[in-house]
Amino acid sequence: MTQTKTAPMVGEDELRAAVETANIPILLMVLVQLTGDVTWLDEPYAPSRTIGMDDNDDGGLSAELQHEIRAAAADAIVTWSRDGKIALESPNEDLLVRMLGVSMGEPIPAESGPRIAASLRTALNPEDSRYVPIETPCAYQVLIVGAGFSGVAMAARLAEAEVPFLVLEKAEDVGGVWWSNRYPGAGVDTPSYLYSLSFAPHPWKHYYAGRTEVQEYIRTIVDDRDLSPHIRLGAEVEQATFDEENSRWVVRVRDAQNHVYEVQSDILVSGVGLFNPPVIPDLPGLSDFAGDVFHTAEWPGTVDISGKRVGVVGNGASAMQTVPSIAPETESVTVFQRSPQWIAPFPKFKKEIPEPIALLLREVPLYRAWFRERQGWIFGDRSYPAIHKDADWPHPERSLNRQNDSHRRFFERYLRDKLNGRDDLIAKCLPGFPPFAKRMLLDNGWFDSLRRKNVTLETSGIAEVLPTGVVTTAGKKYELDTLVFATGFGATRFISTFDVIGRNGVTLRDAWDDDDARAYLGLTVPGFPNFFMLYGPNINGGGGSVLGHLEAQIHYIIELLRKMTAAGIGAVDIKDEVYDEYNRTVSDKHENLIYTHPGVNTYYRNSRGRVVVQNAFNNAQYWQLTRNPRLSDFVTISGADDTNEAEAS
């Protein structure tokens, strides 16, 4: 029997009261680990299957069984709060897979076992998940571009490993997109406890946090880990050039006073992310518009849209958050839609986490761990089979396989229920392509907003912008005071905010033929030694939180630095054959996935139709790929005249 290091700071009565409203499938997992009694996984206690994104709080069990489980769980949690003992602190991988499967009411693939085990260890003992220092003093200086989630997470882990680093951020504060995106309604569409770093638990206030709460979380990580002395704000990177003679990166930076200077580093890490910079279409007459014009990512703090006639170009995630937030205060909102979107119910939109549940999440690490694991499965790998093409499936233009078709019927039924009586809107909003081919959206009041008398959904494109409005391709004119572009970002042109120049003067843009980005593990490209990208090509997940992939990439970089240090290597450059084989695998897998579906336009694909944004692997597979970097995958570079094959490791 083992002992955890974190006992709660609350009383027995509070714990028992909290358990009375807790999630039954999670309580069962807590019971198994606290008591070591695996019979709680068997009938009659096994929960029913969790449907959709519902939490299945009662587990589908009778009131009598729920009472029995709650009573036993309360006793076990109170006992643990006194003695700190956990009978099964580290269940084996097979048991963990079984436990998650029972809590979900469905099979979980065995390949998920190692990732679940690692996640559970971190959740129970965050301090024990800290990286062991590489060496003192470390041989490498790391420069990180960007202080959003990627850059801050990288910095936090480098600090643990005692690797010297500097973060350059062009904005006036940390947060990345969560600092810059201030449009009304901005927030996450991934559960807060999943949209957070495993090594930095946080007491979230809402099930789905707004942008302010997320930005404050990132700031908290910076403050708690004393990262500010290593972050230079108002520092915009313009160019990074690899100095082959000295095997170092020379980076040109412009500060807030427009002064230009250079920074040199051994390792260069891009944390600029995917959603940067914003894109505004080049519409005829746009420069002549007399009213306010801006992108959602650049929403002016001084703009007043009350009583205004507002045009919103686009109907993706940012539009879906903006329109319901502004519609009640405007004279009118006209949404210009290029294509419809699949939209899922969002029952916990703006819902605060009740204090009893917040108490358990805050004070009982096992409860928090299984809460996060279940959400990770619901929003992540659970849908992976649904995005695979079935060659024998009829009508592949509508759905791909039996599971995908089940999702389609559910989403379509929801759409028709919400728009009942508005056949005109149903015709405009019902997609003709399979679910998950484009980013899935959550209904935070979108359908209700479309039904408002002052909201119009226009499906004709904009032919011309006039000083006082727009004219559509169908010849209809809309008088507008404000024009808002919710038109996304240049996602397929990775690392487009600064120039990267590698060996022999080759630029990253040239290596990628502009928008044909690819990288080994989404991290590194031949000819660009010691250059790594967080959230690079083919990393965006089809579900769940991308932060899991970011953490996996950070782990890979730090473990690679550890091996480089041990071997006395100055720089590494991924081998062409390793890079090519990996990207062939990615392309081959995508041929059988929904992202190559011919009936949809999406930012997942570049101008030539290749999928460059989405990950081809499920979360468990990608996690495994990044566990153990092999020096044999790289050539080593010590200087201009010294390039060698690395020894296998």
N, C-alpha and C positions, 0 to 999 in steps of 0.2 A: 504494500500500500504506500502510495507516494503522497507528497504534501505540496500544495500550490503555495506560491509566495504572495498571493493577493486575496486576502479575506475582506469581506465588505465592511463598510463603516456605518451600517444601519442596524436597527434592532430587529429582533425576531418577529415582532408583530408586523412591522413594515414588510418584511420578506414574505410572510404568509399571506398578507393582503395582496401583494403584487402577484403572487402565484395564482390567485383566484381569477385573474384576467389574462393570464399568460397563454401562449400558443401551445396547444396540446402536443403536436408532433415534436416541438423543440423540447418541451418538458420531458418527454420520453427519452430523448437522447441524453439529456442532463442526468436523468435517473440511472440510465445504464452506466454512465461513467462514474457517477458519485458512489453508486452501490456495487458496481461490478456484476449486477444481475441482468444477464442478457435475455431473460425470459420476458422482459418488458417489450422486446421486439416481436414477440409472437402474438398469435390470436389469444384472447379477444382484443388485445390492445392496439394491434396494428392499424394505423390511420388509413382512411380512404385516400384515393389518388387526389392530389392537389390539382385543381382545374385552373388552367390559364395562369394569370399572375396573382390569383387569390392566395392569401396566406393560409387558408384552411385552418382557422384558429381552433375549431372544435374537433378537428381530425375526422369528422363524420361519425363520431362515436356517441353512444347513448349518454344521457346525463349521469347515469350511475357510474359508467366507466370513467367519464371525465372526472367525476368527484374522487374516485379511487386514485386516479393518476395524480391529480392535484394534491391530494392529501399526502401521498407518498413522496412526491417531489418537494413539497414544503418541508416535510421532515428531513429529507436528505439535504436540502439546501441550508436549512437552519443548522443541522449537525456540522456540515462543512464550514459554515460561518464561524463555528466555535473551534474546530480542531484543524481546519484547512486540509483535511485528507480527501484525496480523490482515489478511489479504488482502481480506476482505469484511466490514468492520466494520458497514456500513450497507447491506445488500442492499435492492433496491427492493421495493415492496409485493407485486408479482406473484411475485417469487421467494420472498419470505417465506411467502406463501400456499401456494406449491408445496411448499416445504420442510416446513411443518407437515403438509401433506397426505401427503407421502411418509412422514414419521415415524409418522403414524397409520395409513397404508394406506387412506386414504379421502379423498374430495374435501372441500376446505374452501372456503366461500363467499368470493368476492372482497371482500365488505364487511368481512371480518376484517382485511384488510391494514393499514389505518392503525393500528388498535389494536395489532397484533403489532409493527409498526415502533416505536411509542412505547414499548411494553413492553421491547423489546430494547435500545433506547437507555438506558432507565433501569437495566436489569439490568447493562449493561456499564459504565456510568459514573453511579452513583447521585449523586455530587456534582454532575454536570452537570445533573441533573434538579431541582436546587434552584430555587425561584422567585426571579426577579429582584425586588429591592425595588421596591415601588410608587412611593414617593417618601419623602423624609426632610425634615421629619417627616410621617408619614402623617396624613391629615385625619380618620381614623375610629378610634373606640374600639370594640372588639368584645368582647361578653360571651358566653361559651360556657357552657351549662348541661350539666354531666355530664363526667366524666373517664374514660369508657370508651374503647373504640377510636375512636369518632366524635370525641369531644371532644379526645383526645390527638392524633389525626391532624390535626384542624383547627388545633390550637394549634401543632403542629410546622411546618405549612405557613405559617401566619400569621407565625411567627417568622422564617422564611426571607424572606418578603415585607416584613418590617419593619413589620408592622401591629400596633399596641398591642392587647393582649388580656388578659382575665382569665377564668379558668375557675373555676366554682363547682361543687363536688362535695359531695353530702350525706354520703357515706361517709367513713370515716377513712383511706382510701387510694384510689389510682387503680385502674382495672381494670374498673369497671362490673359487668356480669354475671359477669365472670371473677373479680372480688373477692368478690361476694356469694354466688354459687352454689358451695357447698362440699359438696354431697351426695356420697356415695361413688360413685366412677366418673365424676365429671364431667369432660368433655373435649370436644374438637372432633370433628365427624364430617366435616370437610373436611381434606384434607391440609395439614399444617403449613406447607409451603413455599408453599401457595396461600393459606392463612389468615394472611397477613402483608402488611404494607404494602410496596408496590413500592420505595419510597424508603428503606426501613429493613430491609435484608436481615439475616437472623438465622441463626446456626448451630443449627438445631433438633436436639434429641436423638432425638425420636421421629417416625415418619412421621405419626402423629396425636397431637398434644400433649394432655396432661392440663391441667386448669384451672390448676394451679399454674405450669406451664411457660408458659402463655399470659399469665397475670397478670404473671409475671416479665418477659416480653417487653415488655409495655406499660410496666412500671416502667423497663425498660432504655431505652426510647425517651425517657421523661421525663428520666432521668438524663443520658443521652448528649447530649441537646439542651438541657440546663439549663432545663427548663420549670417546675420546682418553684416558683421564685419567683413564677410567674404563676398558680399553682393554689392555691385556697383550699379546704381540706378541712373537713368538718363544717359546710358551708354549704348549707342546703336552700332552694331557690327555691320560694316559695309563690305569687307572683303577678308577672306582667309586664304593664305598662300602657304603651301608646304615648301619649306626650305630644305632641299634635298641634301645640301652639303652638311647641314647640321642636324638633319632629321627632326626639325621643329616646325611648328605652325607659327606663322607671323600674321597677326590679325590687326586690321585697320579699324579703328573705332572713332566715332564722332560723338562728342558729349553734348549736353543740353545747351551749352554756350557756343556750339558749332566749332569747337576746337577738335582737331584730328590728331590722334596719337596711335602708337602701336603697342600691342601686347604680344608676348611670345609664350608658347606653351608646348609641352611634349605631346599632350593629348588634347584633342578638340572634340567636344560633345555638343551636338546641336539639340537644343530643347525647344525649338521654335514651334513645333507641333504641326498639326494638319490644317487647322482652321485659321489660316493666316497667309496672305492678306485678303481682305474682303474684295469681292468682285461686283462691279456695277456694269451692266450691259451698255454697249455703245449705241444708244437709241438716237435716231435723227431728231434734232431740235432740243435735246436734253439741256444743253447749255443756255437755252433761251427761257427755260421755265422760271417764272417770276417768284414762285413760292419757295419754301424750304425743301431741300433735296438732301437726303443722306441715307447711308446704309445702316441697318440695324446695329451692326458692330461699332458704328461711330455715332450713336444716338446723342445729339447735343443735350447737355444738361439744362440749357436755357430754353429749349423749344417748348412751345405751348400749343397743343393740338385740340384743346377744348373748343367745341363749337366749330371746328374746321372740317372741311371736306378732304378726307385723306385717301390717297391711293396707296395700296400696298402691293408691290410687285413680288410675286412668289407666294408659295403656300407650303413651304417646308417647316422645319422645326422652329426657327425663329419667328416666322409669320404666325405659326400656330400658337405661340406664346404671346405675341404682341397683340394680335387682333382682339382676342377676348378681353385683354387688359385695357385697350383704348376705346373700344366700340361704345361703351356707355357714355363717354364724355364728348364724343365727336358729333358733328352734324350728320356725317355719313362716312362710311368706309367702303371702298371698292377694292376687292381683292382680285388681282390679275393672275389667274392660274394657268400654268403651262400644261400640267398633267395632274390627275388626281393622286391621292396618297392613301395607303392603308393606315387606318387609325384604330388603336386599341382603347378600351375603357381605361379610365384613370380615377378609380374610386378614392384614392388617397391624395388627390391633388390638394395642395395647401393644408393638409391635415397635420396637426401637431401630434407628436408621439405622446400618448397619455403618460402621466407621471409614473403609474405603477410599472408600465412596460419600460419606460426610460430608466427607472430604478434598476430593473433586472439587467438591462443592457449595460448600465454603468457599473453595477456592483458585482455581477455574477459573470465572470469571463466565459464560462462554459455556455451560458445562455446566449451571450453575444456571439460566440464562435459559431454555434449552430444556426442562429438567426442569419448570420452572414453566409454560411454554407448553403442554406436553403435558398436564399435569394440569389446566390451565385449560380445555382443550378437552374432555377426558374428563369432567370434572365440571360443565362449563358448557354452551356452545352446542351441543355434540354432541347433546344430548337435546331441543333445541328443536323439531325436526320431530316428535318423538314425542308432543308435547303438543297437536298440532293435530288438530281434528276432521275426519274424512273423511265427508262427507255420504252417501257410498255404501257405507260400511263396515258389514258385517252385525254384529249384536249389539253396538251401541255402549255398552251397559251394562257390557260386560266389557273392551273395548279400543276405541281410537279410530281406529287406522290400522294398516298393516302393521308399522311399526317399533314402535309401542306394543304390539301383540300379541306381537311377538317378545320384548320385555322381559317381558311378562306370563308367557309360557311359561317363560322363564329363571327368574324369581323364584318361580313356582309349583313348578317342578322342584326348586329349592333348598329351599323350604319342606317339600315332601314327603320329600325325602331326609333332612333334619334331624329330622323328626318321624316317620320311618318306624316303623310298628308302633303308633303312637298315633293312630288314626283320630279319637278324641275331640278331640284337640288340633288336628288338621288341620282338622276341621270348624269349630272356634272361631277358628282363626287365618287361614284363607284368605279374603282380601277378595273381595267381589263386584263391586268397582268397578275402573276401569282404574288401572294404575300411574301415579304422579306427580300424581294428583288431590289427594292429601294429601302432606305432607312425607315423602320417602323416608327410611327408617331403616336403620342399619347394624347387623348382628348381632354384638354384642360379647359373645356368650354367652347371648343371650335364649332361643333355642330349647333350648339345653342346660339352662338353668335351669328352663324349663317342664317338662322331663322329670324333674326332681328329685322325690323322694318328699315333700319338705317344702314344695313349691310347688304352689299351686292357681290355676288360671285361671277366674275366675267372670265369666260374661257377663250375668248379671242385674244390674240397677241396684240401688243402695242405697236402700231405702225409708225406713229409720230408723236413727239411731245410738243405741245404748244405752250406759249407763255402762261396760259390759264388752265391747262389740263392736258388730256391726251386724246388721241384718236386711235381706235382699234383697227385691226386688219379687216373687220367687218364693217368699218365706216361709222361706228358709233362713237360719239364724243362724250367725254366725262369732264366736267368742270371740277378742278381740284385746287386746293390751297397748299397741300403738302404732299410730297411724293417720297415714299419710304421704300427702299430696296431691301427685300429679304431674299437676296439672290445668292447667298452662300459665299464660298471662298474658292480661291484657286487651288483646290485640294490636290489635283493631279500634278501640279508643278511644285513638288517638294523642294524645300530649302530655296525658296525664291526671294527671300527678303535680304539675302546677302550672297555675294559671289564666293564660290569655293574653287580654288585652283590647286590641283594635285600635282603628281609627278609629270615631268615633261611639259608643264604648262597647260595641261588638259583641264578644262573647267568641268564641273559637275553637270552643268547644263548640256555641254557637248557630249559627255559620256552617256547622258540619258537621252540624247537627241531631243532636248527640251522637256517634253512631258512623259517620256517613256521610262519612268523611274522604276528601279529595281535594286535590291540590296540583299546581301546574305543575312538572313534572320531579321530583315528590315533594319539592319544595323550598319553594315559596312560595305564598301564598294572597292574593287581593285583599282589601284592607282592613286588611292587616297589614304596613305598610311596613318594609323592612329587617329582616324576620323570616324566617329560613331554618331548615329542618329537615333534619338528616342522618338518613338511614334513615326517611324519612317515608312517606306513603301510596304504595302501588304501587311500592315499591322492592325489596322482598325478591325475590331471584332464585330461579328454579326450579331452578338448579344452580350449581355453582361457589361462589365466595366472595363474600359481600356486600361485602367490603372493596373490591373493584374498583368497585362502585357508589358507595361512600362517597368514594373518591378522585376519582371523576368529579364528584360533587357539590361537593367541596371545590375542585376546579379551577374549576368554574363560578362559585362564590362569589368566589374571589380574582380571577379575570379580570373579573368584573362590578365589583368594587371598583376594579380598575385603570381600567376605562372610566369609572366614576363620578368618580374622582379627576381624570382627564384632562378631563372635561366640567364639572367644578365642581358636581356634583350632590350634594345633601345626603341625599336618600332616594329610594328607588324602590318602586313598588307595581305588581305585575303587572297588566296590563290584563285586564278581565273577558273580553273576546273571545278573548284568547290562552289564558287559563286554561280557558275553556269548550271551545275547539277541541281543546286537548290532551287534556282528560278525555273528550271524545267519542271521540277516537281510541283512548284506552286502553280504554274500555268496548266499542267496536266490535271491537277486537282480541281482547278477552277472550271475546266471544261465540263465537269460533272456537277458543278454547283450553280445556284440560281443567279449568281452575279453576271454570268455570261448569257443570260436569257435575252433573246433577240428583240423581245417586244417592249423594251423599256429603256428610257434614257436616264442615266444616273451618274453622279459625280464619282462613283466607284471606278468608272472606266475612263481611259484617256481618249485623245482625239482619234486614235486608230483602233479603238475598241478593246484594248487589253485592260484587264482588271489590275489596277495599280494601288488601290486603296485598301481593299478588304483582305483579311487574313484567310488563307485557305485551310488552315488547321483549326481544330477546336481548341478550347482553352487548355485542356489537359495535355494535348499533344505539343502545343507550342511551349508550355511550361517545361515539359521534358526536354525539348530541343535546346533549351537555354541553360540547362543545369550545369553542364561540364564542358567549357570551351576547350578545344583541342589545339595546341600550338601547331600540330601537324597540318592544320587547315590553312596556315599562313606561311608566307615567306618573311624572314626577319631582315630588318634594315638597321645597320649601325651607322652608316654614313653613305656618301655618294658612291664609294667604290666597294662597299661591303654589303652584299645581298646574299643571303643563304637560306637554304631550306631549314625550317625549324624541326627540331626533334619531336617525335611523337610524344604526346602527353595526354 
